């Protein structure tokens, strides 16, 4: 990768600092927050990562909602109730408890509403990405860049609290798609990845970033 990849990497790091501004171990200088608005390539990286993040959240809540509805419908049907009843009181208790837990999860996580919210946010970020790409063909003016940054801030104002471990995972996926080696990724422990990242940002202060990549050391 060349100079453009270096710019994108710096943009991703700045975006991470912006989204983790409450973490003193990550933010090094408040003056750096929002610097990606000074370069369209850095802003584009930030927008693309946000799109990826919200698509991941949408798929998670969609899947959770579908499985929850499935078990509630099947577990509450008369045929299934009769079949479970023949297995004894233990099976009835387990079935009833499962339905109660799933109903509680729907109530707490509001899976259907959250899936729609993240889907809408992903579409808005994707629309902003398309506008950025089109504008770059003729060269982005300072006025256009300011307008794009303002639009991004409007979208971010509607975001629910960011799951920062998942956001860091999306950062790594972006770098991987650009050809960077794993030793340049944000370091995440096993409990900060996968499905765990969707439920809680556990020990986010333990997230560590490697040193910036020297020129010409990126993947192809």
N, C-alpha and C positions, 0 to 999 in steps of 0.2 A: 504494500500500500504506500501511497505517496503523501504529499503535503495535505491534500484534501482530507485524507483519512485522519491525519493528525488534528486537523481543525475539527472534524466530527467528534473525535475522541475527547478533545478539550470541551466541546459543547456538551457531551454526555456527562462529563464530570461536573460541569457547572450546573447542569440541570439536577443532578443528584444532590448537590449542595443546597439548591433551592428547595427541593422537596423534603430535605432533612434538616431544615433550618433550626429545629429544636434540639438537635443533637450536637453538642459542643465538640465532640470528638471527630465529627465529619466536617463541619463548617470551619474553614480556616480564616476567611476574611469576608465580612459582610459586603464589602465593596464589590466582590466578585459575583454576587447574586444578581441574576438578570443580565449578565454580560453577553449571553447568547443572543440577545436582541440586537447586538451590534453586528452580527454576521448571519446572513440567511442560511448558510450551511449548518451552523450550530443550532439555529432555531429549527431547521428541518429535522435534525437528529432528535431533538427534544420532542417535537410533535409526533414523529414516527414511534418513538418509545412509548409515548402516552397512548397512542392508538393500540399498540400491542398490549399494553397493560390492561386497558379497558376491555379489549376483546377476550383476554384471559379471564377476567372477572365475570364477563357475561357468560362465557361457556361454563364456568364453575357454578354459577347460580342457576343456570338453565338445567344443568345435569342434576343438581341437588333437588330442584323443584320437580323434575320429572320422576326421579326415583321416589321422592317423598309421596307424590300423588299416586304412584303405582302401588306402593305398599299400603297406603291408606284405603284405596279402592278395593284391592284384593283382600286385605285383612278385614275390611268391614262388610264384605259380601256375605249373604246368608249361607251360600254353599260352603265357603271357606270357614265360616264360623262353625257350621255343623261338623265339617271334617276335623277341624282343630279340637272341637269338643269331644270327639271320640278318642282323642289322644290323651285326654286327662286334664286335670286342673292346671298342671304345670305349663302345658302348651298354651292353654287359654290365657294364663297370666303373662307369658312371654309375648304372645300375640298382641294382647291389649296394651302392654307396656311399650312395645315397638311402635304401635300406632300413636300412642300418647307422646312418645319422644319425637317422632317425626312431625306431629302437629305442633309441638312446642318449638321445633327448629324453624318451621315455616313462620310461626308467630314472631320469633326473635330475629331471624335473619331476613324475613320478608323477601324470600328468594325470587318470587315473580317480579315484584317491584324493582328489586336491585338488578335483576337481569335486564329489565327494560331501561333502567337508568344508565347502566354501563354500556349497553348497546347504543343508546342515544349519544353518549359522550364519545364513544369510538367513532361514530359517524361524523360528529362535529369536528373531531381532530383530523379525520380522514379528508373531510372537505377542505380544511385549512391546509393540509398537505398538498392537495391538488392545486390550490390557489398559489402556494409557494412555488411549486414546480413550474407552473405556467408563467409566473412573474419572472423566474430566473432565466427564461429563454431570452428576454430582452434586457435583463439586468434589473435587479431590485433597487428601487430608489429608497432614500432614507424615509420618505413619507410612507411608502408602501410597507417598509419593514416595521415602522412604528405602528401602522394599522394592524399588521399581522400579529405583533406582540400584544396589542390591546385585545385582539380577538382571542388569543390564547389565554390571556388573563381572565376574560369573561367566561371561557369554558371552565377553567380551573376553579372559578368561584362556585361552580355547581358540582364540583367533585366531592364525594364523601371522603372521609379520612383515608389517606393513602396507606396501603399495606406496604411498608417500606422494604421489607424483605422480598416481597414479590416484585416490587418495582426494580430492585437491584438485579433480580433474576432476568427481568426484561432487558435491563441494561446489558447483561452478559449475552443474551440472545442477539441483541443488535450487533455487538462487537464480533460475535461468532459469524454472523452473516456477512460481516465486512472482512473476514479472514484473519482476525486476530487469534493468537494462541491463547490457551486457557490461563497461562501464567499472567496475562494482562487483565483478567476478569476481576470483578468484585468477589472477594472471598466470602462464601456463605457456608455455614455449617449445615449438617444434614437436617437439623431441626428448623432451619430457616429456608428450606427448599420444598418443592412439591406441594402437596395439599396443605401442609402445615402453614405455608406462607399465606394461604387464603383466610385462615382463621385468626391468626395473631402475629404481630411483628415481634417475635420473641427475641430478646436481647439484641435489639437492633444496634446498640452501641458497640457490639462486637464485630460489626461489619467493617472490613478493612479493604482499602484500595491499594493496589501496587503503584509503584512509581510510574510517571509518564513514560511512554514508549519513545525511545530515541528515533530520530528521522531514519527512515529506510529499514527499520527493524520489523515492520508489520508484515502480516501474511499477504498473500497475493489474492 
